[in-house]
Amino acid sequence: MSADVLTQRALNRALLHRQLLLSRVPAAADRHDQVLATVEHLAGLQAQAPFPPYYGLWSRLDGFRPADLAELLTTRQVVRIALMRGTIHLVSARDCLLLRPLVQPGLDQYLGVILGGRLGEMDLARLAAAGRALAQERPCTFSELGTHLAEHWPGQTPSQLARAVRVLVPLVQVPPRGVWGASGQARHAPAEAWLGQPLEQAPAPEILVRRYLAAFGPATVADLQRWSGRGRLREIVARLRPGLRQFRDERGRELLDLPDAPRPDPDTPAPVRLVAEFDNLLLAHADRTRIISEPHRRRFMTVNAVIPGAVLVDGFVAGSWRITMDGETATLAIRPFEPVRRAAISDIEAEGQRLLEFARPQIAARDVRFEPVTG
């Protein structure tokens, strides 16, 4: 096989390395700086639900504590905002101001879906200004935002108007939303007002390509477009091509990568990992077979778009996990997709106990349970 061909296993190990899942990063003296740097290295963490980013960092950083991230949220060093693919991501304040303009063309495509046949009739600048003014006056829920706007745009439902404003205006979800141990509705404020800085003006789209490859490469242009939610990136990639490495996968598709990015030996051991719900590891490619087989993907990705926690065995998704409470016992339920090797079972149990200790430290009774393999 030609040296410029990367096997599925080679792509798997490259992805795991860049996602910090081949080995946990040792704890640093300054935990907050380390967490912030990790969030930026990963180009953000998916955060549709409040707490998956905590599990995502736990799986990657040795000694990670919930307070390490919670404090960054409350001090406005990280924020939760709609970015790639229109989904909520937790990113650094710097990346919020940089990435939002870069993915805005992809977000704009949702306006036609949100507003339907009324898109051509809408004064979008007026809608954006009205939504921004309300959210800047005080952080508001989507319900409050939509109800207020519907008084001036009676032809649209409140939810349509609120969703459209989130596309037009960079709205961050403010604490206590997303703070470990806290609860509260998602309330929104304009990013510029919350952070006290303007968005980057016309950042170079090449930045988006480099950031993606650093966290998820080697990859195809289709992979890049799927992750970013932004189309028509081939021209931008073409400008970078002279400075990129080119490979092929086993199906002959072109893969692009940063020249000095790590590409470990395909035989590098991969430890058992319990990956967070909605983790971008599973969502950042058009072809996800580098991390999950197609039969397993069809069972794993639910029809209601809920992405459960994933069990990685030898680098690939082998099942899902969830935490339940049974009386005074915290249980990690493992649902394997196929019979698990005996050696992997003990590794899953050990990793599961560590996860339960992280997630439920106040519960003394903890158990890891394997559910029957289902067809």
Stockholm file with secondary structure:
# STOCKHOLM 1.0

chainA/1-375         MSADVLTQRALNRALLHRQLLLSRVPAAADRHDQVLATVEHLAGLQAQAPFPPYYGLWSRLDGFRPADLAELLTTRQVVRIALMRGTIHLVSARDCLLLRPLVQPGLDQYLGVILGGRLGEMDLARLAAAGRALAQERPCTFSELGTHLAEHWPGQTPSQLARAVRVLVPLVQVPPRGVWGASGQARHAPAEAWLGQPLEQAPAPEILVRRYLAAFGPATVADLQRWSGRGRLREIVARLRPGLRQFRDERGRELLDLPDAPRPDPDTPAPVRLVAEFDNLLLAHADRTRIISEPHRRRFMTVNAVIPGAVLVDGFVAGSWRITMDGETATLAIRPFEPVRRAAISDIEAEGQRLLEFARPQIAARDVRFEPVTG
#=GR chainA/1-375 SS CCTTBCCHHHHHHHHHHHTTCSSCBCCCSSHHHHHHHHHHHTTCEECSSSSHHHHHHHTTBTTCCHHHHHHHHHTTSEEEEECGGGCEEEEEHHHHHHHHHHHHHHHHTHHHHHHGGGGGGCCHHHHHHHHHHHHHHSCBCHHHHHHHHHTTCTTSCHHHHHHHHHHHSCEEEETTTTCTTCCCCCEEEEHHHHHTSCCCSSCCTHHHHHHHHHHHCSBCHHHHHHHHCCCCCHHHHHHHGGGSEEEECTTSCEEEECTTCCCCCTTCCCCCEEECTTCGGGTSCSSCTTTSCHHHHHHHSCTTCCCCEEEEETTEEEEEEEEEEETTEEEEEEEESSCCCHHHHHHHHHHHHHHHHHHCTTCSEEEEEECCCCC
#=GC SS_cons         CCTTBCCHHHHHHHHHHHTTCSSCBCCCSSHHHHHHHHHHHTTCEECSSSSHHHHHHHTTBTTCCHHHHHHHHHTTSEEEEECGGGCEEEEEHHHHHHHHHHHHHHHHTHHHHHHGGGGGGCCHHHHHHHHHHHHHHSCBCHHHHHHHHHTTCTTSCHHHHHHHHHHHSCEEEETTTTCTTCCCCCEEEEHHHHHTSCCCSSCCTHHHHHHHHHHHCSBCHHHHHHHHCCCCCHHHHHHHGGGSEEEECTTSCEEEECTTCCCCCTTCCCCCEEECTTCGGGTSCSSCTTTSCHHHHHHHSCTTCCCCEEEEETTEEEEEEEEEEETTEEEEEEEESSCCCHHHHHHHHHHHHHHHHHHCTTCSEEEEEECCCCC
//
